[in-house]
Amino acid sequence: MSDPKAALWIAHVTVHDAEAYGRYAELAGPAIARYGGVFLARGGRYRQLEGADRPRNVVARFPSFEAAVACYESPEYQAALAHARGAATRDLSVIEEI
């Protein structure tokens, strides 16, 4: 049996309340790490070439699609996410690598 394919979280974010979003980030980082997530990009330099512009872009890599979804659905991440709700407009996708 082959190893599971890794998966990426790709988030595009506009922060409206930096203080509340900061609390989200403090809690989300450990939750993401617990599920094997590693940040590949986190709010660095970018250039919007198509589509809606969100000034904060984050990519995290997980060991599997299942781990990425389990992280999102975990009580730890949901507790962190409670701070982001209303503090940011976000789009988040989980994408399995090829």
C-alpha positions as CSV (number, residue, x, y, z in Angstrom):
1,M,0.0,0.0,0.0
2,S,1.3,3.4,-0.9
3,D,1.9,6.2,1.6
4,P,-1.0,8.8,1.8
5,K,-0.6,11.9,-0.3
6,A,0.2,15.1,1.6
7,A,-2.4,17.9,1.6
8,L,-2.2,21.7,1.7
9,W,-4.4,24.2,3.5
10,I,-4.5,27.3,1.4
11,A,-6.1,30.3,3.1
12,H,-6.7,33.8,1.8
13,V,-7.5,36.3,4.6
14,T,-8.5,39.9,5.1
15,V,-8.1,40.8,8.8
16,H,-10.5,43.3,10.3
17,D,-9.6,43.0,14.0
18,A,-5.8,42.4,14.4
19,E,-6.1,41.8,18.2
20,A,-8.7,39.1,17.9
21,Y,-7.0,37.5,14.9
22,G,-3.8,37.5,16.8
23,R,-5.5,35.4,19.5
24,Y,-6.6,33.0,16.8
25,A,-3.1,32.7,15.4
26,E,-1.6,32.0,18.9
27,L,-4.0,29.1,19.4
28,A,-4.1,27.8,15.8
29,G,-0.4,27.3,15.4
30,P,-0.1,24.6,18.1
31,A,-3.3,22.9,16.9
32,I,-1.9,22.8,13.3
33,A,1.4,21.4,14.5
34,R,-0.3,18.7,16.5
35,Y,-1.8,17.3,13.3
36,G,1.6,17.4,11.5
37,G,1.0,20.7,9.8
38,V,3.9,22.8,8.8
39,F,3.6,26.4,7.5
40,L,5.1,26.9,4.0
41,A,3.9,30.5,3.6
42,R,2.4,32.8,6.2
43,G,1.6,36.4,5.3
44,G,4.7,37.0,3.2
45,R,5.1,39.0,0.0
46,Y,2.6,38.2,-2.7
47,R,1.2,39.6,-5.9
48,Q,-2.5,39.1,-6.8
49,L,-2.7,38.0,-10.5
50,E,-6.4,37.0,-10.7
51,G,-9.5,36.9,-8.6
52,A,-10.3,38.6,-5.3
53,D,-7.4,40.1,-3.4
54,R,-6.9,39.1,0.2
55,P,-3.8,40.6,1.7
56,R,-2.9,37.7,4.0
57,N,-2.1,34.3,2.4
58,V,-1.2,31.2,4.3
59,V,-0.2,27.7,3.1
60,A,0.3,24.8,5.5
61,R,1.3,21.3,4.5
62,F,-0.1,18.2,6.3
63,P,1.0,14.6,6.0
64,S,-2.4,13.6,4.6
65,F,-5.8,14.9,3.5
66,E,-7.3,13.2,6.5
67,A,-4.9,14.9,8.9
68,A,-5.7,18.3,7.4
69,V,-9.4,17.8,7.7
70,A,-9.1,16.3,11.2
71,C,-7.1,19.3,12.3
72,Y,-9.8,21.7,11.1
73,E,-12.5,19.7,12.8
74,S,-10.5,19.3,16.1
75,P,-11.7,21.0,19.3
76,E,-8.4,22.8,19.6
77,Y,-8.6,24.4,16.1
78,Q,-12.3,25.2,16.5
79,A,-11.5,27.0,19.8
80,A,-8.9,29.0,17.9
81,L,-11.3,29.7,15.0
82,A,-13.8,31.2,17.4
83,H,-11.4,34.2,17.6
84,A,-11.2,34.6,13.9
85,R,-14.9,34.7,13.3
86,G,-15.9,38.3,12.9
87,A,-12.2,39.3,13.0
88,A,-11.5,38.3,9.4
89,T,-12.9,37.3,6.1
90,R,-11.4,34.0,5.1
91,D,-11.4,31.5,2.3
92,L,-9.8,28.1,3.2
93,S,-9.4,25.1,1.1
94,V,-7.8,21.7,1.7
95,I,-6.1,20.3,-1.4
96,E,-4.5,16.9,-1.8
97,E,-1.1,17.0,-3.5
98,I,-0.5,15.0,-6.7
